[in-house]
């Protein structure tokens, strides 16, 4: 539910009663992944989405029912269902959706408020809820923080809460959302835990859904040019926290990049090692000048980031590689460089070029090929587990 954290936090602050439906497992092809949420308040207002249009009418009715009867339930929607066409799930996948009522005096409200408030501020945390197991566990929640502390309760034993917090902390550290399945008799023992990608329950055991919230991944754009302005807009659209850096203060201004989260006037190769990067960070070098991009790329290619790309023609790329080798950059590091940056879309304008760059970033992040889907046999929806993904 972290994808609608801001709206739900406001609803809690306003004292609204509502029910929230969360995708807790996906098998096959589905438009939205685990963690996608839709919420309905007692007045019928809707926020969010669980399927990009599929099944949402049915999910709306489930939320209205949960508000009325106060019962937490998990429902499965799939193409094989005889009413699949009636509810709209015709994409071939199966999704499990947990519907949780949040009445005015629900014990879970303080935990949800803390989790949603942290997510709205961009602070990391994991929300743990039971999707299968003893009835007393359904409707409880546990908020786990990066330091291992936690608040709330699943509604079972203190030992289960401690074990769940430890296992959820591992998923949070990796920025992953998924399910944890404890076999019967193993709910309080970490080694008995198994992880299930499809959310399948273990008869007699406990299945927990762990939803991780991490700050947005960073995109750092080097080079305050027209192409950069278009790329900033594309990066924001994709959910990145976007920084523009250039050594020329007259060009890197708020007026030229109003949509950037931050602008930095500094030499790129000096700024990059001084700022925070991680395995989700995307670096786009648009400086197109050897005196800027060679020392910058020498630093960038040595960092454990998700993507390093550089703008330029094939001739520029060949010259750049030669200069990098002369600067001591090895072949292994050079193999990480995406240059010329972007997919072959025939792009001409800054906006088209930004689209081609954004498309390559998405393909790299999700394991896509960049080939047309028409006539291809590759899956449309991928789980992206082979690459560092955003939470």
Number of C-alpha atoms within 10 A of each C-alpha: 26 26 18 18 22 15 16 27 21 14 15 20 10 9 13 16 18 26 28 28 31 27 25 29 24 25 16 16 19 22 18 17 22 24 24 22 25 26 27 25 21 15 10 12 10 16 14 20 23 25 20 13 12 22 21 18 12 13 26 21 12 23 30 22 16 23 23 14 10 17 16 24 18 17 13 14 21 24 18 13 13 8 12 17 14 13 18 18 25 17 14 13 17 21 28 22 26 28 30 25 28 24 21 13 10 13 15 19 18 15 19 22 18 16 27 28 19 21 24 20 11 13 16 21 29 30 27 27 26 25 30 23 20 14 12 11 20 22 24 22 27 26 26 26 22 15 9 15 12 21 17 20 24 23 19 15 12 12 12 20 21 19 17 27 24 17 18 32 24 14 18 24 16 15 21 22 24 23 28 26 27 28 19 14 11 16 23 19 15 15 11 13 19 15 15 18 17 17 23 18 19 16 13 13 16 23 27 27 28 30 27 28 28 20 18 18 21 24 25 25 27 28 26 24 19 14 17 25 22 19 28 25 19 19 26 16 10 14 13 23 18 23 20 26 26 24 20 14 13 10 16 21 19 14 8 15 22 13 17 23 16 15 21 18 17 15 16 25 19 13 15 20 13 8 7 8 19 13 17 22 23 23 24 24 28 23 24 19 14 15 9 19 23 23 17 21 27 19 16 25 21 14 18 12 18 20 22 21 24 24 23 18 13 11 9 17 19 14 12 21 17 13 15 21 15 10 12 9 19 14 11 10 16 17 10 16 18 19 21 18 24 20 19 14 13 9 15 9 12 16 18 16 23 24 21 21 27 20 19 22 26 16 16 19 20 18 15 18 13 15 12 8 11 7 7 9 7 13 11 12 15 15 15 15 11 11 14 19 20 19 20
